[in-house]
């Protein structure tokens, strides 16, 4: 493997950082973590509304996943206040906000955080435009904001017909450069309509990915989610993401191991929004579909970052 291989990882939430970044950083590669930026929920959403900034949450998760620092500092960056006016706020979100407001320069803000956390890789926003995400349900109802798509107050059994942003968001210039320079572009895993959609709805991103010299890989989720992907199969995930891309991925890396029902029930107790394991279609015959056991050997039904990293590195 080329030791200078550049890997661009696109996504957001907890899934992409935990499943992809934490495993890849152990290899001699250069990582460009490219993050969704239109969150409206939780601490990030409050700060975005109060201070008219871009959402800090997904940038924070990527930074922490790539950090090379002491456990105490990582715990500090993950700390969430429990009482008082700061209740619900994450310390790192507050720090990112303060840096952005004091420097008025996003590059400086991320640079300082990389220095504090001893990060060798790059963390980039998909866009710095202050856009909002919307979903149109199959009955025509419009859902306003990432938070309301992610945690539906509407009838979650209704399918999502399409998603869009207002206003239209333009890609961050250094993100475009990273995609053009990459040897491998990895998308996902992550919530399909509330996270992954944010990536492909940004102007210039789909065509840049398609024109890149890089090999492209998509990682579907492990389980379906109420309100977003009820009843979805590997092919359903793939078809939707390739529709946004406007073309095909070189590879679809999916989990083909179904754990025992007892393990699934145990995991769902703490994740009631998850419905069932993503169905594995019988006709995934194309060479681009690569099925592997990507789960931890026991416990949580989550991607084992070491297994994912090994599979991704083998594609370079």
C-alpha positions in Angstrom: 0.0 0.0 0.0 1.1 3.5 -0.8 2.0 5.0 2.6 0.8 8.4 1.4 -2.6 7.2 0.4 -5.2 9.9 0.9 -8.6 8.8 2.2 -11.6 11.2 2.2 -14.3 10.1 4.7 -17.7 11.7 4.3 -20.5 11.5 6.9 -21.6 12.7 10.3 -23.2 11.8 13.5 -21.5 9.1 15.6 -21.4 6.4 13.0 -18.8 7.5 10.6 -16.2 8.7 13.2 -16.6 5.5 15.3 -16.9 3.0 12.4 -14.3 4.5 10.0 -12.0 7.2 11.5 -10.9 5.4 14.7 -9.8 2.3 12.7 -8.2 4.1 9.7 -6.0 6.4 11.9 -4.0 3.4 12.9 -2.7 3.0 9.3 -0.1 5.1 7.6 -2.5 7.1 5.5 -3.7 10.7 5.3 -7.3 11.1 6.4 -9.6 13.9 5.4 -12.8 13.7 7.5 -15.5 15.7 5.8 -18.5 16.4 8.0 -22.2 17.2 7.6 -22.9 20.7 8.9 -26.7 21.2 9.0 -27.7 19.7 12.4 -30.5 21.5 14.3 -30.8 19.2 17.4 -29.3 19.1 20.8 -26.4 21.3 22.0 -25.3 22.0 18.4 -28.7 23.1 17.3 -29.0 25.5 20.3 -25.6 27.1 19.6 -26.3 27.4 15.9 -29.6 29.2 16.7 -28.2 31.4 19.5 -25.0 32.5 17.8 -25.8 32.2 14.1 -22.9 29.8 13.5 -22.6 26.5 11.6 -23.3 23.4 13.6 -20.2 22.2 15.6 -21.5 18.7 16.5 -20.2 16.6 13.7 -16.9 18.4 13.4 -16.5 17.7 17.2 -17.1 14.0 16.8 -14.6 13.7 14.0 -11.9 15.6 15.9 -12.3 13.4 19.0 -12.2 10.2 16.8 -8.9 11.4 15.3 -7.4 12.7 18.5 -4.0 11.5 19.9 -4.1 12.8 23.4 -4.7 11.8 27.0 -7.9 10.1 28.2 -8.5 13.1 30.5 -8.5 15.5 27.5 -10.8 13.3 25.5 -13.2 13.0 28.4 -13.1 16.8 28.7 -14.1 17.2 25.1 -16.9 14.7 25.5 -18.2 16.2 28.8 -21.8 17.3 28.8 -23.1 19.7 31.4 -26.0 18.3 33.5 -27.5 21.2 35.3 -28.0 25.0 35.1 -28.1 27.2 32.0 -25.5 25.0 30.3 -27.5 21.8 30.9 -27.2 19.6 27.7 -24.3 21.5 26.2 -21.2 19.6 25.3 -17.9 21.3 26.4 -16.3 20.9 23.0 -19.3 22.4 21.2 -18.9 25.5 23.5 -15.1 25.6 22.8 -15.6 25.4 19.0 -18.3 28.1 19.2 -16.0 30.4 21.3 -13.1 29.9 18.9 -15.2 30.6 15.9 -16.7 33.8 17.4 -13.3 35.0 18.6 -11.2 34.3 15.5 -14.0 34.8 12.9 -11.9 32.3 10.9 -13.0 28.6 10.5 -9.5 27.5 9.4 -8.0 29.0 12.5 -10.6 27.4 14.7 -10.0 23.9 13.3 -6.3 24.4 13.3 -6.3 25.3 17.0 -8.4 22.2 17.8 -6.1 20.0 15.8 -3.1 21.3 17.8 -4.9 20.8 21.2 -5.9 17.3 20.3 -2.6 16.4 18.5 -4.4 15.5 15.3 -2.3 14.6 12.3 -5.2 14.4 9.8 -7.6 17.1 8.4 -11.2 17.7 9.5 -13.2 19.7 7.0 -16.8 20.9 6.8 -18.9 19.9 3.8 -20.1 23.6 3.7 -20.0 26.7 5.8 -23.3 27.9 4.4 -26.2 28.2 7.0 -28.6 26.0 5.2 -31.5 23.9 6.6 -32.5 20.4 5.7 -36.1 19.6 4.7 -37.9 16.3 3.9 -41.0 15.7 1.9 -43.0 12.7 3.1 -45.0 10.4 0.8 -48.2 12.2 1.8 -46.8 15.6 0.8 -46.0 16.8 4.4 -42.8 18.8 4.7 -40.6 18.2 7.7 -38.4 21.2 8.7 -34.9 20.6 10.1 -32.5 17.7 10.6 -33.7 17.2 14.2 -37.3 16.6 13.1 -36.2 14.2 10.4 -33.9 12.4 12.8 -36.4 12.1 15.6 -39.8 12.1 14.0 -42.8 13.8 15.7 -44.8 12.9 12.6 -46.0 9.4 11.6 -42.7 7.6 11.2 -44.2 4.9 9.1 -44.6 7.3 6.2 -41.7 7.1 3.7 -39.6 10.0 2.8 -40.1 11.0 -0.9 -37.2 13.5 -1.2 -35.0 15.9 0.8 -33.6 19.3 0.0 -31.9 22.3 1.6 -32.8 25.9 1.8 -30.9 27.9 0.8 -28.8 25.9 -1.6 -25.4 25.2 0.1 -22.0 25.6 -1.7 -19.1 23.2 -0.9 -16.2 24.4 1.2 -13.3 25.0 -1.2 -10.7 22.9 0.7 -13.2 20.0 0.8 -13.4 20.1 -3.0 -9.6 20.0 -3.1 -9.5 17.0 -0.7 -11.9 15.0 -2.8 -10.0 15.8 -6.0 -6.7 14.6 -4.4 -8.1 11.5 -2.7 -7.1 8.0 -3.5 -10.2 6.5 -1.8 -13.5 8.2 -1.0 -15.6 6.6 1.8 -19.2 7.6 2.4 -21.0 6.5 5.6 -22.2 4.8 7.6 -24.8 7.2 8.9 -28.5 8.0 9.0 -29.6 8.1 5.4 -31.9 11.1 5.2 -30.8 13.2 8.2 -27.0 12.8 7.7 -25.9 11.3 4.4 -28.3 13.4 2.4 -26.6 16.5 3.8 -23.4 15.5 2.0 -24.9 15.1 -1.4 -27.2 18.0 -1.4 -24.3 20.4 -1.2 -23.6 21.9 -4.6 -20.5 20.5 -6.4 -20.1 17.5 -4.1 -21.7 14.8 -6.3 -19.9 15.8 -9.5 -16.6 16.2 -7.7 -16.9 12.6 -6.3 -17.8 11.2 -9.7 -14.9 13.0 -11.4 -12.3 12.1 -8.8 -9.6 9.7 -9.6 -10.3 8.0 -6.3 -12.0 4.7 -5.8 -15.4 5.2 -4.1 -16.9 3.1 -1.4 -20.3 3.3 0.4 -21.0 1.7 3.7 -24.8 1.1 4.4 -26.0 1.1 7.9 -26.4 -2.1 10.0 -30.0 -1.5 11.1 -33.0 0.2 9.7 -34.3 3.3 11.5 -37.9 4.3 12.3 -39.0 7.3 10.3 -36.1 7.1 7.8 -35.4 3.6 6.4 -38.2 1.3 7.6 -37.8 -2.1 5.8 -34.7 -1.0 3.8 -32.3 -3.5 2.3 -28.6 -3.1 1.3 -29.9 -2.4 -2.3 -32.4 0.2 -1.0 -29.6 2.1 0.7 -27.4 1.8 -2.3 -30.0 2.9 -4.8 -30.9 6.0 -2.8 -27.3 7.2 -2.3 -26.4 6.5 -5.9 -29.4 8.5 -6.9 -28.0 11.5 -5.0 -24.6 10.9 -6.4 -25.9 10.7 -10.0 -23.7 7.7 -10.7 -22.4 4.4 -9.2 -19.9 3.7 -6.4 -17.0 1.4 -7.2 -17.7 -0.6 -4.1 -20.5 -1.2 -1.6 -19.0 -2.6 1.6 -21.9 -4.1 3.7 -22.2 -6.3 6.7 -23.4 -9.8 5.9 -23.5 -11.3 9.4 -26.8 -11.4 11.2 -26.4 -11.9 15.0 -28.7 -13.9 17.2 -32.1 -12.4 17.9 -31.3 -12.2 21.7 -28.3 -9.9 20.9 -30.5 -7.7 18.6 -33.2 -7.4 21.3 -30.7 -6.5 23.9 -29.2 -3.7 21.7 -32.5 -2.3 20.8 -33.4 -1.7 24.4 -31.0 1.3 24.4 -31.7 2.2 20.8 -35.5 2.1 20.4 -35.3 4.1 17.1 -33.7 1.1 15.4 -36.1 -1.4 13.9 -34.3 -4.5 12.5 -31.1 -5.6 10.7 -30.8 -4.2 7.2 -32.0 -6.9 4.8 -29.4 -8.6 2.6 -30.7 -8.9 -0.9 -30.3 -12.2 -2.7 -29.2 -10.7 -5.9 -26.1 -8.8 -4.9 -24.1 -10.4 -7.6 -22.2 -7.5 -9.0 -18.4 -7.5 -8.0 -18.9 -4.1 -6.4 -20.9 -5.6 -3.6 -18.5 -6.8 -0.9 -20.2 -8.6 2.0 -18.2 -9.2 5.2 -18.8 -9.7 8.9 -18.2 -6.1 10.0 -19.7 -6.4 13.5 -18.0 -6.7 16.9 -17.8 -10.3 17.9 -20.1 -9.7 20.8 -22.1 -7.0 22.5 -23.1 -3.9 20.6 -24.4 -4.1 17.1 -22.0 -1.6 15.7 -19.3 -1.6 13.1 -16.0 -3.0 14.3 -13.7 -0.2 13.3 -10.7 -2.5 12.9 -12.6 -4.8 10.6 -13.9 -1.9 8.5 -10.4 -0.3 8.3 -8.8 -3.6 7.1 -11.5 -4.0 4.4 -11.1 -0.4 3.2 -7.3 -0.5 3.2 -7.5 -3.7 1.0 -9.2 -1.6 -1.7 -6.4 0.9 -2.1 
